[in-house]
Amino acid sequence: MRHPTRARSIIALAAAAVALVAVACHPATSPRADYAALRDSLNALAGAAPGQLGVALIDLASDSSVEVSADLSMHAASTMKVPVLLELFRQASAGRFDLDDSVVVRNRFTSIADSSQFSLTPDEDSEKALYDLVGRRTTLRDLARRMIDRSSNLATDNLIDLVGADSVQRLMRGLGTTGMVVLRGVEDIPAYDRGMNNTTTAHALAGVLAALARCERGEVADALRPLDPDACHAMTDILAGQEFNLRIPAALPPGTRVAHKTGWITKIDHDAGIIYPPDRAPYVLAVLTHDFPDTLSSEHAIRHVSALAWRSLVGR
């Protein structure tokens, strides 16, 4: 006859093992997550800000979201390079080219405003080494890394010419992130003078990154196919190599993985990324700022939002 106490112990141990496996496979929302309190804190921060602040957070542990002025449209600056990255990888996965194909680096582009020709200069670019390769070859993968990690404008315009701004925009429509508008490459001054700019909302930018994060874990949106989780993980690895880390990552514990993209021009300062806390599902955070008095104040606001989100969702 089986001893009842031992039987109950075996059943309890088995149940505990199942529970541990379930937690490992499906990390639960942190018990400290308080979305209403976070929204209140962000509203207070936005109300006291010396400029416009738009925030969108998507918690992939629960698919809950928190937004403050998230539909406020702003100049996208270099955050538009994330959709370009997605479309580049999508076209590569579809077999149009291989990311290890080499291409000639160009520095002559056509304005979407009047078809005039323009070139970029290293003085206006945060990545300067690529200019030494003009007229020579490098791989598409190298251009993708330079576009994200050092925010190379020259790499971006070469890739926009390859994949097509129209294709990038179709991808945004397919993902339902129509608030992200990608019309052109970078430093197209005739287009800029006519108000033909790349724009985004925090809601749309967070949606783009959430689609990437979900693809990485096997939930591939139809618009992203034929991308697979491995390709999406390769993209988050590129984003995690971002070298400008004074905004969202600076408010997080050292070593936290953050796959993100910054963007800034005059009076514009943004950061958006996928944050990977230990022992829980990641979350997406997009913070847009406009018309702050200086970069120090906008960076501080973005760090403040990042710290509030971490404390609310992770609690340590």
N, C-alpha and C positions, 0 to 999 in steps of 0.2 A: 504493500500500500504506500502511495506517495505521501511524504510528510507535507501537510498543508502549509506550514510556515515556509518550508523550503520552496514549495511551488509558488507561493506568493512572492517570494524574493526573486525567483527566476523571472516571473512575469514582470515584476517592477523593473528589474535590470534590463529586460528586453524593451520595455516601454521607454526607459531612459535612453537606450541606444538609438531607438527609432527617432526620439525627439531630437537627439544630438545631430543625427544625420539630416533631419528636416531643417534644423537651424543652419547647418553648414550649407545645404543646397539652396535654401530660401531664407537669407538673412532677414530678420524681422525689423520692423521699424523700431528705432531706439525708444525705450520707454520714456525718455525725456523729451521726445519730439512733441512740441506744442506749437502747431502751425498758427493758431489764432494769436498766441502771444508773440510769435515771430512777426506776424503781419503787423501787429500793433507797434512793435519796436521799429520796424522798417518804415511805417507811416510816420512815426515821430521823427526818425532820422531824415526822411525826405522833406518833411515840413520845415526842419531847421536848416536844411542844406543851403549853401550860398549859390546854388545853381540847380539845374534840372537833374533829377536822379530817377532812373528807371531800373527796376529789379524784377527778375523772374527766377524762381527756384522750382525745380522739379525733383521730388524725392523718389528715386527709382525703387526704393524699398516698399513704397505704398502707392505710387503713382499720384500722390498728393502734390499740389502746387501752391505756391505763395507768390503773389504778384503785387507790385506797387508801381503805378504809372507804367505798366509793362507794355502798353500799346502806344507809348510816346515814340514817334519816329525821329531818329537822329541820323546824321551822317555815319555810315558804318565804319569809316576809316579802315584799318587793316583786319577787322573781324570778318570782312567779306572774303578773306583768303580761306576761311574754313569751308564754305560752299565750293570754292574752286578745288580744294583738296578732295572733297567727296566726289565731285564730278570727274576729276582726273582718275581716281581709283576706280570709279564705276565704269568709265570707258575702257580702262585697262582690263578690268575683269570681263568686259564684253568682247575682248579680243581685238580692239581697234589698234592697240599698240602694247608694248611691254614696258613696264616702268624702268627696266634696265636698258632700254633703247637709248642710244645717244643722239642728241640733236645739236645743231649749231646755235649757240647763244646769239641772239639778235638784240640790237638796241635801236630799232627804228620801227615805229608803230603808227597806225592810222587812227586819227581821232574819229569818234562816232558822231561828232558834231558837224564837221565840215569836210571830212576825208583828208584833212591836212596831215602831214607827217610830223611826228614829234619823237624826241629821244629823252632818256632819263640821265641824270647825273649822280655820281656817287655822293655829292654834297647833300643831296636830298634823300638819301637812302641809308637805312640803318645797317645794311649789309653791303660792303664795298668790294669784297674780293671777287665777286662774280664779274665785275666790269673788266677785270684782267683776262676773262675768258671770252669776251665778245669776239665773234668770228671763229671761235674754236668750239670743240664739242664737250658736252657733259651729258650725264644721264637725266632722264625725267625724274628719277627718284632723288637725285641730288638737287634738282631745281625745287622739288616739293619740300625737301628739308630746309633749304635756304629760305623758301617762301614763309615757312612757319617759324622755324627756330630763331632766325635772325630777322624775320619779317622783310625779306628782300622784295623790293618793288620790281626790280628788273626780272627776277625769277617769276613773279606773279604775272607780269605782262607777257612774258614768253608762254606761260601756261594758259593764260586766258586766250591768246591767239590760237593755241592748239585745240582746246576743248570747246571754245566758243561761249561767249557770255549768254547767248540765247539758250544753250544747253544747260548752263548753270541755273538759269531762271526757270526752265522747265522742271528741273529737279526740285527747286524750291516749291513750285506749285504742286508737284506730286507729293511732297512731304506735308503739304498744308501749311507751310511757313511763308505765306505770301507777304508778310511784313518785312522779309529780307529781300531787298531788290538789288540785283547785281547787273548793272548796265554796261560796265566798262572796266578796263584795267586802271592802273594807277598813273597819276601825273598827266592825265589827258586834260590839259588846261583849257582848250577851247570848249570842251564839254562842261568842265567845272564852271566856267564863266557863264554858261547858259543854264546852269542849275541842273545839269544832267548828272546826277550823283548816285553813288551806291548808298543805300539807306537800310536801316534795320530798326526793329523794336527789340526790347529785351525778351518779349514773349517769343518772337520768331527765332532769335538767336539761340535761346534756350531750347526751342523745339528742334533746331538743327542738331545741336549737340546731344539731345536726348535720343534722337533717331540713331545717331552714331553709337551711343552707349548701349542702346538696346540691340543694335546689330552685333555689337561685340559679344553679347551674351546669347546670341542665337535668334533674336527676334528681329528679323530683317524685313523692313518695310518694302512693299512692292516697288516703290519708286527707286529704291536703292539696288534692286536686283540687276545683275547677278552677283553683287557683292556677297561675301560670306563672312563669318565671324573672324577668320584669320586676317582677311584684308582690313576689316574694321579695327582689329587690334593693332595692325601695322600703322594705321592712321593715328590711333590714340598714342602709340609710341612716339610718333613724330610730334604730336601736340605736347606730349610730356617732356620733350626736349627743348621746349620754349626757354629762351635765355633771359627773357625780361620778366622777372618774378617779384616785383615790388608791390604787387596789388593783391589779388586773391591768395596766392600761396604764402605771402609774407605774414598773414594772420593765422596760419595753420601750424600744427606741430611739425617740427623738422622731420623730413623724410616722407611726409604725406605725398602720395602720387597725385599730381594735378595735370590733366591733359587740357591745356587751355590756349587761348589766343588773345593777345592784347591788341589794342588799336588806339592811336592817338594822332590828332592833328591840332591845329589851333582851336582852343576852346572845347575840344572833344577828347575824352579819355575813357576807354572801355576795357573791360576784361570779362571773359566768359570761359567756363571750362567744366570739365567733369572731375569731381572730387571723389577720391577713393579712400574713405576711412577704413581702418582695420576692422574686421569682424562685422561688417554690415554692407549692404548694397550701396553703390555710389549715389551721389546726387549731382544735379546740374545747377550751376549758378551763372546767371548773366547779369552784369551790372554796367549800365550805361550812364555816362555823365556828360553834361553840356553846360557851358558858360560858367564853370567854376572860375574863381579869380586866378588860380595858378595850378600847376601840376601837383604841387605838394598837397593842396587841399583836396583835389580829386582823388589822388592816390589814397589819402587818409580815409576818405568816404568809402572807397571800394574795400579797403582793408576792414573797416568797421562793419560793413555788410557781411563780408566773409566771416568775420569772427562771430557775429550774431547767428549766422546760419549754422556754423559748426557747433556752437554751444547748444542751440536748439535741437539739432538733429543727432549729434554725437554725445554731447554732454560732458566732454573731458578734453 
